[in-house]
Amino acid sequence: MAINLSRRMMLTGAAGASVISLSACATKPVAVAAAFPPGVADPFLLGPKEGVALLSRNENPYGPAPSAIKMIEYAARKGAFYTSSEASDLLVTMIAEKNNVSPEQVVVTTGSGEVLSAIALIYGVKGPIVAPRLFWDTTALYAVKLGMASITRVPLAADMSVDLAAIEAATTPETGLVQLCNPNNPTGLVSDAATLKAAVIRMAQKTTVLVDEAYIELADDPAGNTCVPLINQGHDVIVTRTFSKIYGMAGVRVGYSISSAETAEKIRNTAMSWAPSLSTAAALGSYNDETFLSFSKSKIIEARQMVNATIDTLGLKRLPSQTNFVYFQSGKDANEVQKAMNAKMISVRGQYMDYAGWTRVSMGRIEDVERFCKALPEVIGA
Ligand SMILES: Cc1ncc(COP(=O)(O)O)c(C=O)c1O
């Protein structure tokens, strides 16, 4: 007898259901046992379902780069074997070279989620994780759920930027970790570079400061805004990055941290696994693919300009994003906006905390973003 799994079960699992709004658009059951191989029977087993504009998860549908896919194909044929240390070391060396650090300072993991989870476990037991009220809190919450951390959330400034002065005031030598996200998610805002670096340096005298730079390559000036240089100046700073965003490899799962060699060793000892060979190969293939990276960024900026123009024309307030998502005040309840968009097979993010009037929309394929822009006036009743 065929086993039927709903696509919601397959794509969200038990834990992910709260953030993935695909479920409302996914009704058709997938016959798993009846089809072999299942992917041939259902081309939408992975990725957005047919007709769905997936604009809720900050993915980049223009990836993976052809250079990454070529390496994935090669690696698939070597899938019988564990990731080789040669491949892992090569990726670490490439990351180290590009960031002017030594290979001992780099830890590569299965998505940056893994390295961020390890960091939350290491520092969460020491004291509270001090963070802005809105940030990508999934991995800090992972440690909280295990009883190994608590989060001290510091209110945002009036303009929704990270209130660095308030975070600094909340930081003491008993703080386990200061966790910042630059650019921040869900606001998309970049902190002023000089203010951020000065504050990070002062806070790092009291405790370890983590800067999650998942979206930094999408910022207007990545080199001017990254906190990586502070590490080699001897400050107690960790920076994390991912291949899930500009590289368009969210499902491939590669991320990394840069820190002092001593901190990197602690992180390495706490990470739960190692990057699979297919993921490592994909990262090797595309890490320095500047043609793809600039193509990717240009598509995201093109989409963002369309979204910004639509929001501005409607006279709504939006934050000036430097990422692949825009956070805007629709004047309607965010969960209602999500529901109305879902009815049109458009998936946007629902409400964050008590920010009821704010909706986050991710950039996606231009044609999908066009659908969002067309739907928005009707959805908000403009
Ligand atoms: C700010 C930020 N950091 C980290 C991640 C985790 O990314 P990944 O585990 O795919 O590297 C996300 C995912 O959306 C994010 O928004």
The ligand as an ORCA input file, in Angstrom:
! r2SCAN-3c Opt
* xyz 0 1
  C      20.866     35.804     10.263
  C      20.887     34.356      9.952
  N      21.905     33.622     10.392
  C      21.979     32.314     10.143
  C      21.002     31.671      9.439
  C      21.130     30.178      9.249
  O      21.517     29.904      7.985
  P      22.154     28.507      7.589
  O      22.056     27.568      8.745
  O      21.367     28.065      6.417
  O      23.575     28.828      7.263
  C      19.902     32.384      8.966
  C      18.844     31.704      8.206
  O      17.937     32.275      7.681
  C      19.843     33.769      9.227
  O      18.825     34.519      8.812
*
